[in-house]
Every structure is written in structure tokens, then in C-alpha cells.
Amino acid sequence: MTSNTRVVVIGAGLAGVRLARRLGELGVSAVLVGEEEHSPYNRVLLAEVLAGRYAPEVIALPAPERLTRGRVVHIDRARRQVHLADDTVIAYDTLVLATGSNPVLPPLRGLFGPDRHELPAGVHAFRTMDDCLGLSDAVRRGTRAVVIGGGLLGVSAARALAERGAQVVLAQQGERLMERQLDPSASALVLRHLKDLGVEVHTESRVRGVRCVEGAVRSVEMADGYTLGADLVVLACGVRPRAGLAQDAGLAVHKGVIVDDELRTSDPHIRAIGDCAQHDGQVYGLAAPALEQADVLAELLAASLSVPPAGTASSGGAAGYSGTRALTRLTLATGSSPAAGGPLDLAAFGEHTPLPGDDVVQLTDATRGTYRKVVVRDDRLVGGVLVGELGTVGALARAWEGAEPLPADGAPLLHLLTNDGGS
């Protein structure tokens, strides 16, 4: 049986919903506090909703048993209470911060003004369901859309808008697309794919400001003086941990809310998971680590709250969190180059930039638009980038996650790289 200890989770995203569900399966009831009016949803699939491929309800997450809607404005650590904007007060014994992250809004001229603290009409972040639905309502065939940022989010948004018939320009300050995840060859294939969809891509191109008329965006000004006409502007400049509540409550915060291997903050009664958490110096900002942290924390809390029947011994503490080896994956599902002949799928994991002494296996098929590269160090697979038909990604990822020595002859690795069947 479990104790009556009250667990409160702030944040109804992937991490918070997963934690509440897993706790329920383990016999621990949790109160989930979600700020958005929409039912909890899978944020990873927002681009599919924007593209028109999925309706919003398709990406809904399983409904939590105890969901309170409201915005938390204050954490009273002394009384162990959270205060909501509507004056609701919820007591806790254990509090979990799963507050996620906020979009980075770049310091562009004209974005805000002395008397204007909201984004101008036509300028959208791309982080929430409201952002997605606002873009969906605004985009029409022929709409001039400028996407600022060429990372994973910017590429996804540009592809989705192009599929809706918009005239899309993507401006990336860096040298190439998705430079954090991909090597130059893989980035070039993504660039080709977007161009085949009709997206105009400018790399090494810095945006200086937006020009608005009567509160609505009309153009984007580049640092080189060039002006892009715009009916829509999408800000896809990255995210930062949403740690304001934690900071105001006096918790230790650096890049995110600092947690230990038990996902405990500087207050032993408060834990943190997902995008807002910083573990061992790392803020992940990805779905896979958030879900793993939720699963680990559920086990930890269930073990700590468990009250074994009389005459039996406790099962002992659950294992802590030691970090996640995350794989980034993106499918550009509609439109492709004539050479590729199908959707573009990509995956990146581990270290794909070799060090001196590393072995690199690289296969490129220009006709099919596929590219596969893996890095081997001391007979172990340490990373890779795959673009094209990714039937092999599952097996390669398992070999990487297992960190087992590869056979000396390399035949199984070559088989994985050249075999398109099964994952």
C-alpha cells in the first residue's frame, strides 16, 4: 500500500503527464497542474498539426486522472504550498517541477515597443498548441512566411508551412541547417529537401528587425540591408528552461533547475524533470530524456512512499537517473527531391564528429538521396548521422546505446548500414 503523501506536479506536458500516469500505475496519486486550456498533448507533433496532417485531438496525451487547470504564480516552500493565479492554494508533501521551456525571442528591432509587450500581429513563436493554431488560422496558399532559425524547430516549421502552400523563406544565422545535430553532408541533404518543397533558404544570414504597420508585421529586415516581405514571421530561435518559478522560490538554478541523481533540487521536498531540469551540467530539451526522467522519478517516489505490509521488508530504493543518450529524429514526410523518391527521414545520435584515431564508415547514394555515417572509437559505436530511408536506425541506435564492442571484422556494422529492412 502507499502512504497519503501528496505529490503535486506543475506542468502538463510530456514529462508531467508521463510522471502522473506512471505514479498512478505504481499506486501513488498525483495532482497535475497544467497552465494551458487545451488537453495535454504531444508537443513533438505540433509541426504535423501545422502541416494539416493531424488534427489537434490526434496528438492528445492520455487524460490524467487529477488535472487542475491554472497558472502557478508562487511556491511557498515553508508551508509547502503552491499558489495559482486564481488564488487557489494546493498543499504538497512532494512537489515536482515539469515546467518545460520557453521559446527564445530574439532582440529584433521592432519586435516590442515601449508600450507594446505582446508580439505584433503576424509574428508567432512555435512552442504551444495556441501558437500552432494561430499559425494554422493565418496561413493561406501564397502567404509570405519568414521562418527565423534553421534548427530542428525551424526546419519543421518551414516544411509544414510549405506544405500548406505558403511562400516560405528560412533565415539561418549559422553556416548550415541543423548544425547542432547534423554534419555538413547531412545538412546539405536537408537543404536540398527544403528547396524541393519551394522553401528559399538563406544561411549565414542575420535578421536585424521586423517592420510593422498598424501593429501587424509587413517585412523582415536583414543585417545586410535586404528586406523580405512578410505576412507571417515564425520565431524558431531555440528554447530556454522555464525556471522562473524555481528561481523566485530560491532554488538553485544555473542553465536550468539543478537536480541530483534522484532528480532532487536544492530543496529535498522539490524535484524537477524535463526541459526545465539541469542534471550533471546538462539541459537536454528533448522528449526522450524528459520521458526517461519521469519514469525514473516515478520509481523513486513510489519506493520512498511505499509502506510495506507488516512483517515484510522494503524492496529497497529505486535506481537513480544517470543521464540519457538521446537520439534526435525528424521526418519530412511530404515532398522530396526527384533523386530521393520518397520522404526524407533523418536521425542523429552521439558524437558524429570524429576525433583523431577514430574510424569513420560513410555511405552516400546520390541517386536515392541517402547518407549514412557512423563513428567508431576503440571498437565501439560512438555516434552517427543517417539521412534517407532509415530502416537501420533502430538497430544502430541499440548498438550505440549498448556500448558493446563491435566485431573486429566490421561485417555486422556494414550490414546494418546497407540494409534497409526493419528497425
C-alpha positions as CSV (number, residue, x, y, z in Angstrom):
1,M,0.0,0.0,0.0
2,T,1.0,3.6,-0.3
3,S,1.1,6.5,2.1
4,N,-1.2,9.5,1.8
5,T,1.7,11.7,0.9
6,R,0.5,14.4,-1.5
7,V,2.5,14.7,-4.8
8,V,1.9,17.8,-6.9
9,V,3.3,18.1,-10.4
10,I,3.5,21.5,-12.1
11,G,3.4,21.2,-15.9
12,A,1.1,19.1,-18.1
13,G,3.5,18.4,-20.9
14,L,5.1,15.2,-21.9
15,A,7.2,14.9,-18.7
16,G,4.4,15.8,-16.3
17,V,1.8,13.6,-17.8
18,R,4.1,10.7,-18.1
19,L,5.1,11.1,-14.4
20,A,1.5,11.3,-13.2
21,R,0.5,8.2,-15.3
22,R,3.4,6.2,-14.1
23,L,2.8,7.2,-10.4
24,G,-0.8,6.1,-10.8
25,E,0.3,2.7,-12.2
26,L,2.5,2.4,-9.1
27,G,-0.3,3.2,-6.7
28,V,0.7,6.8,-6.0
29,S,-1.9,9.5,-6.7
30,A,-0.6,12.9,-8.0
31,V,-2.2,16.2,-8.7
32,L,-1.2,17.6,-12.1
33,V,-1.4,21.4,-12.6
34,G,-1.5,22.5,-16.2
35,E,-1.5,26.0,-17.4
36,E,-2.8,25.6,-21.0
37,E,-6.5,25.5,-21.7
38,H,-6.0,22.6,-24.1
39,S,-5.9,19.0,-23.1
40,P,-2.4,17.8,-22.6
41,Y,-0.7,17.0,-26.0
42,N,2.5,15.7,-27.5
43,R,4.4,18.9,-28.3
44,V,6.8,17.0,-30.6
45,L,4.0,16.5,-33.1
46,L,2.9,20.2,-33.4
47,A,4.5,20.5,-36.8
48,E,2.3,17.7,-38.0
49,V,-0.8,19.7,-36.9
50,L,0.5,22.8,-38.6
51,A,1.1,20.9,-41.8
52,G,-2.5,19.7,-41.7
53,R,-1.6,16.1,-41.4
54,Y,-3.0,15.6,-37.9
55,A,-6.0,17.2,-36.1
56,P,-5.1,18.6,-32.6
57,E,-7.0,15.8,-30.9
58,V,-4.8,13.2,-32.6
59,I,-1.8,14.3,-30.6
60,A,-3.6,14.4,-27.3
61,L,-2.0,12.6,-24.4
62,P,-3.9,10.2,-22.2
63,A,-6.1,12.2,-19.8
64,P,-4.5,12.5,-16.3
65,E,-6.8,11.3,-13.5
66,R,-6.4,14.5,-11.5
67,L,-5.8,17.6,-13.6
68,T,-6.1,21.1,-12.3
69,R,-6.0,23.9,-14.8
70,G,-4.3,27.1,-13.7
71,R,-1.1,29.1,-13.7
72,V,1.2,28.7,-10.7
73,V,2.5,32.1,-9.6
74,H,4.2,31.3,-6.3
75,I,5.8,28.4,-4.4
76,D,5.7,28.7,-0.6
77,R,8.4,26.3,0.5
78,A,8.0,27.0,4.2
79,R,4.3,26.0,4.1
80,R,4.7,23.6,1.2
81,Q,2.0,25.2,-0.9
82,V,1.7,26.3,-4.5
83,H,-0.4,29.4,-5.2
84,L,-2.3,29.8,-8.5
85,A,-3.2,33.0,-10.3
86,D,-6.9,32.4,-9.4
87,D,-6.0,32.4,-5.6
88,T,-6.3,28.6,-5.5
89,V,-3.8,27.1,-3.0
90,I,-2.6,23.5,-3.2
91,A,-0.6,21.8,-0.5
92,Y,2.1,19.4,-1.2
93,D,4.5,17.0,0.5
94,T,6.5,16.4,-2.6
95,L,6.5,19.0,-5.5
96,V,7.7,18.2,-9.0
97,L,8.6,20.9,-11.4
98,A,7.9,19.9,-15.0
99,T,7.5,23.4,-16.3
100,G,9.3,22.8,-19.6
101,S,10.9,25.6,-21.6
102,N,10.1,28.9,-23.2
103,P,10.8,30.0,-26.7
104,V,13.8,32.3,-27.2
105,L,12.5,35.7,-28.5
106,P,15.5,37.4,-30.3
107,P,16.2,41.0,-29.6
108,L,14.9,42.2,-33.0
109,R,14.2,45.9,-33.7
110,G,10.5,46.5,-33.9
111,L,9.5,43.3,-32.1
112,F,8.4,45.1,-29.0
113,G,7.9,48.7,-28.1
114,P,7.8,50.9,-25.0
115,D,4.0,50.4,-24.8
116,R,3.8,47.0,-26.5
117,H,4.8,43.8,-24.7
118,E,2.9,41.4,-26.9
119,L,4.2,40.1,-30.3
120,P,2.9,42.1,-33.3
121,A,0.1,40.6,-35.3
122,G,1.5,38.0,-37.7
123,V,4.6,37.2,-35.6
124,H,4.4,33.8,-33.9
125,A,6.6,31.7,-31.6
126,F,6.1,28.0,-32.3
127,R,6.0,26.3,-28.9
128,T,2.4,25.7,-27.8
129,M,-0.8,24.5,-29.3
130,D,-2.1,28.1,-29.3
131,D,1.0,29.1,-31.3
132,C,0.3,26.2,-33.7
133,L,-3.4,27.0,-34.1
134,G,-2.7,30.7,-34.6
135,L,-0.3,29.9,-37.4
136,S,-2.8,27.5,-38.9
137,D,-5.5,30.1,-38.9
138,A,-3.2,32.7,-40.5
139,V,-1.6,30.7,-43.3
140,R,-3.1,30.6,-46.7
141,R,-1.8,29.5,-50.1
142,G,0.6,32.2,-51.2
143,T,1.1,33.7,-47.7
144,R,4.6,35.1,-47.4
145,A,6.1,33.5,-44.4
146,V,9.6,34.1,-42.9
147,V,11.0,31.5,-40.5
148,I,13.8,32.8,-38.3
149,G,16.1,29.9,-37.2
150,G,17.4,26.9,-39.0
151,G,17.5,24.3,-36.2
152,L,15.2,21.3,-35.8
153,L,12.2,23.5,-34.9
154,G,12.8,26.0,-37.8
155,V,13.2,23.2,-40.4
156,S,10.0,21.5,-39.1
157,A,8.0,24.8,-39.2
158,A,9.3,25.8,-42.7
159,R,8.4,22.3,-44.1
160,A,4.9,22.5,-42.6
161,L,4.2,26.0,-43.9
162,A,5.4,25.0,-47.4
163,E,3.1,22.0,-47.3
164,R,0.2,24.4,-46.6
165,G,1.1,26.4,-49.7
166,A,2.9,29.3,-48.2
167,Q,5.8,31.1,-49.9
168,V,8.5,30.3,-47.2
169,V,11.8,31.9,-46.6
170,L,14.0,30.4,-43.9
171,A,16.8,32.6,-42.4
172,Q,19.5,30.9,-40.5
173,Q,22.3,32.8,-38.8
174,G,24.7,29.8,-38.9
175,E,26.6,28.3,-41.7
176,R,24.1,25.4,-42.3
177,L,20.8,23.9,-41.3
178,M,20.5,21.9,-38.0
179,E,24.2,22.4,-37.3
180,R,23.9,21.2,-33.7
181,Q,22.6,17.8,-34.9
182,L,24.0,17.2,-38.4
183,D,27.3,17.2,-40.2
184,P,27.7,19.2,-43.4
185,S,26.8,16.4,-45.8
186,A,23.5,15.7,-43.9
187,S,22.7,19.4,-43.6
188,A,23.1,19.7,-47.4
189,L,20.5,16.9,-48.0
190,V,18.0,18.7,-45.7
191,L,18.7,21.9,-47.6
192,R,18.0,20.2,-50.9
193,H,14.8,18.7,-49.5
194,L,13.5,22.1,-48.3
195,K,14.4,23.7,-51.7
196,D,12.5,21.0,-53.5
197,L,9.5,21.9,-51.4
198,G,9.9,25.5,-52.6
199,V,11.5,26.9,-49.4
200,E,14.0,29.7,-50.0
201,V,16.9,29.2,-47.6
202,H,19.4,31.8,-46.5
203,T,22.3,30.7,-44.3
204,E,24.8,33.0,-42.7
205,S,22.0,35.5,-42.7
206,R,21.2,37.6,-39.6
207,V,17.8,39.2,-39.1
208,R,18.0,42.7,-37.8
209,G,14.4,43.7,-37.2
210,V,10.8,43.5,-38.2
211,R,8.7,46.3,-39.7
212,C,5.1,46.7,-38.6
213,V,2.3,48.8,-40.0
214,E,-0.6,49.4,-37.6
215,G,0.6,46.7,-35.3
216,A,0.9,44.0,-37.9
217,V,4.2,42.7,-39.5
218,R,4.9,43.6,-43.1
219,S,8.5,42.8,-43.6
220,V,11.7,41.5,-42.1
221,E,14.9,43.5,-42.3
222,M,18.2,41.6,-42.7
223,A,21.6,42.8,-41.4
224,D,22.9,43.3,-44.9
225,G,20.1,45.7,-45.7
226,Y,17.9,43.3,-47.7
227,T,14.2,43.3,-46.9
228,L,11.9,40.3,-47.1
229,G,8.2,40.9,-47.5
230,A,6.3,39.0,-44.8
231,D,2.7,38.3,-43.8
232,L,3.8,35.8,-41.2
233,V,7.0,35.5,-39.2
234,V,7.9,32.4,-37.2
235,L,10.4,32.7,-34.4
236,A,12.2,29.4,-34.1
237,C,15.3,30.6,-32.3
238,G,15.6,27.8,-29.7
239,V,14.2,27.4,-26.2
240,R,15.4,28.0,-22.7
241,P,14.4,26.2,-19.5
242,R,11.4,27.7,-17.8
243,A,12.9,28.1,-14.3
244,G,11.4,31.4,-13.1
245,L,9.2,29.8,-10.5
246,A,12.2,27.8,-9.1
247,Q,14.4,30.9,-9.1
248,D,11.7,33.0,-7.3
249,A,11.4,30.2,-4.7
250,G,15.1,30.4,-4.0
251,L,16.1,27.0,-5.6
252,A,19.5,26.6,-7.1
253,V,19.3,27.5,-10.8
254,H,22.0,27.7,-13.4
255,K,21.1,26.9,-17.0
256,G,18.0,25.1,-15.6
257,V,16.8,23.9,-12.2
258,I,19.8,22.0,-10.8
259,V,19.0,18.4,-9.8
260,D,20.9,15.4,-8.5
261,D,20.8,11.8,-9.5
262,E,17.4,11.5,-7.6
263,L,16.1,14.5,-9.6
264,R,16.0,16.4,-6.3
265,T,16.5,20.2,-6.3
266,S,18.3,22.1,-3.6
267,D,15.0,21.7,-1.6
268,P,14.7,18.0,-0.7
269,H,10.9,18.3,-1.0
270,I,11.0,19.5,-4.6
271,R,12.1,17.5,-7.7
272,A,12.4,18.7,-11.3
273,I,12.3,16.8,-14.6
274,G,12.2,17.5,-18.3
275,D,13.2,20.7,-20.2
276,C,13.4,22.8,-17.0
277,A,15.9,20.4,-15.2
278,Q,19.7,20.6,-15.3
279,H,21.3,17.3,-14.4
280,D,25.1,16.9,-14.2
281,G,25.5,20.2,-16.1
282,Q,23.2,19.1,-18.9
283,V,19.9,20.6,-20.1
284,Y,18.5,18.2,-22.7
285,G,15.5,20.0,-24.2
286,L,14.4,16.7,-25.9
287,A,11.5,14.3,-25.4
288,A,13.4,11.1,-24.7
289,P,15.3,12.4,-21.7
290,A,12.1,14.0,-20.3
291,L,10.3,10.7,-20.5
292,E,13.2,8.8,-19.0
293,Q,13.4,11.2,-16.1
294,A,9.7,10.9,-15.5
295,D,9.9,7.1,-15.4
296,V,12.9,7.2,-13.0
297,L,11.3,9.7,-10.7
298,A,8.1,7.7,-10.6
299,E,10.1,4.6,-9.4
300,L,12.0,6.7,-6.9
301,L,8.9,8.4,-5.4
302,A,6.9,5.1,-5.3
303,A,9.8,3.4,-3.5
304,S,10.2,6.3,-1.0
305,L,6.4,6.5,-0.3
306,S,5.9,2.7,-0.1
307,V,4.7,1.3,3.2
308,P,5.3,-2.4,3.1
309,P,2.8,-4.7,4.8
310,A,3.7,-5.7,8.4
311,G,6.3,-8.4,8.6
312,T,7.8,-7.7,5.2
313,A,10.9,-6.0,4.2
314,S,11.1,-2.9,1.9
315,S,12.1,-3.6,-1.6
316,G,14.9,-1.0,-1.3
317,G,15.5,2.2,-3.2
318,A,15.0,2.5,-6.9
319,A,17.9,3.3,-9.2
320,G,18.7,7.0,-9.8
321,Y,19.0,8.9,-13.0
322,S,22.4,8.8,-14.7
323,G,21.7,10.7,-17.9
324,T,20.2,9.9,-21.3
325,R,21.9,9.1,-24.5
326,A,19.4,10.9,-26.7
327,L,18.7,10.3,-30.4
328,T,17.3,13.1,-32.5
329,R,14.9,12.1,-35.2
330,L,12.9,14.1,-37.8
331,T,10.7,13.0,-40.7
332,L,10.0,15.4,-43.5
333,A,7.1,13.4,-44.8
334,T,5.8,15.2,-47.8
335,G,7.7,16.3,-50.9
336,S,11.1,15.2,-51.8
337,S,13.8,15.6,-54.5
338,P,13.3,13.6,-57.6
339,A,16.5,11.7,-56.6
340,A,15.3,10.7,-53.2
341,G,12.0,9.3,-54.5
342,G,10.3,9.5,-51.1
343,P,10.0,11.2,-47.7
344,L,13.2,12.4,-46.1
345,D,13.9,10.8,-42.7
346,L,16.9,11.7,-40.6
347,A,18.4,10.6,-37.3
348,A,21.5,11.8,-35.3
349,F,23.0,10.3,-32.2
350,G,26.1,10.5,-30.1
351,E,29.3,12.0,-31.4
352,H,29.3,12.3,-35.2
353,T,32.4,14.4,-35.4
354,P,35.4,12.0,-35.3
355,L,38.4,12.6,-33.1
356,P,42.0,11.7,-34.2
357,G,42.3,7.9,-34.3
358,D,38.5,7.3,-34.8
359,D,37.3,5.1,-37.6
360,V,34.5,6.5,-39.9
361,V,32.2,4.5,-42.1
362,Q,30.4,6.6,-44.6
363,L,28.0,5.6,-47.4
364,T,26.4,8.0,-49.8
365,D,23.9,7.3,-52.5
366,A,23.2,10.4,-54.5
367,T,20.6,8.7,-56.7
368,R,18.4,7.7,-53.7
369,G,19.3,10.8,-51.6
370,T,20.6,8.7,-48.7
371,Y,23.6,9.3,-46.4
372,R,24.9,7.2,-43.6
373,K,27.9,7.9,-41.4
374,V,28.9,6.3,-38.2
375,V,31.9,6.9,-35.9
376,V,33.7,4.0,-34.2
377,R,36.1,4.6,-31.3
378,D,38.0,1.7,-29.6
379,D,35.8,-0.8,-31.4
380,R,32.6,0.9,-30.1
381,L,30.0,2.8,-32.0
382,V,30.0,6.4,-30.5
383,G,27.7,8.3,-32.9
384,G,26.2,8.6,-36.3
385,V,24.1,10.6,-38.8
386,L,21.6,8.9,-41.1
387,V,19.6,10.6,-43.8
388,G,17.1,8.9,-46.2
389,E,15.5,5.5,-45.8
390,L,16.1,4.7,-42.1
391,G,15.2,1.1,-41.7
392,T,18.5,0.6,-39.9
393,V,18.2,3.4,-37.3
394,G,16.7,1.2,-34.6
395,A,19.4,-1.4,-34.8
396,L,22.2,1.1,-35.0
397,A,20.8,3.1,-32.0
398,R,20.6,-0.1,-30.0
399,A,24.3,-0.9,-30.8
400,W,25.2,2.7,-29.7
401,E,23.1,2.6,-26.5
402,G,24.5,-0.8,-25.6
403,A,28.1,0.5,-25.9
404,E,29.3,-3.1,-26.5
405,P,32.5,-3.8,-28.5
406,L,31.8,-4.3,-32.2
407,P,33.1,-7.4,-34.0
408,A,36.6,-7.0,-35.3
409,D,35.7,-7.7,-39.0
410,G,33.1,-4.9,-39.1
411,A,30.7,-7.1,-41.1
412,P,27.7,-6.6,-38.9
413,L,28.1,-2.8,-38.9
414,L,28.3,-2.7,-42.7
415,H,25.3,-5.0,-42.9
416,L,23.3,-2.5,-40.7
417,L,24.4,0.4,-42.8
418,T,23.5,-1.2,-46.1
419,N,20.3,-3.0,-45.1
420,D,17.0,-1.0,-45.4
421,G,14.8,-3.6,-43.8
422,G,13.3,-3.4,-40.3
423,S,14.2,-1.2,-37.4
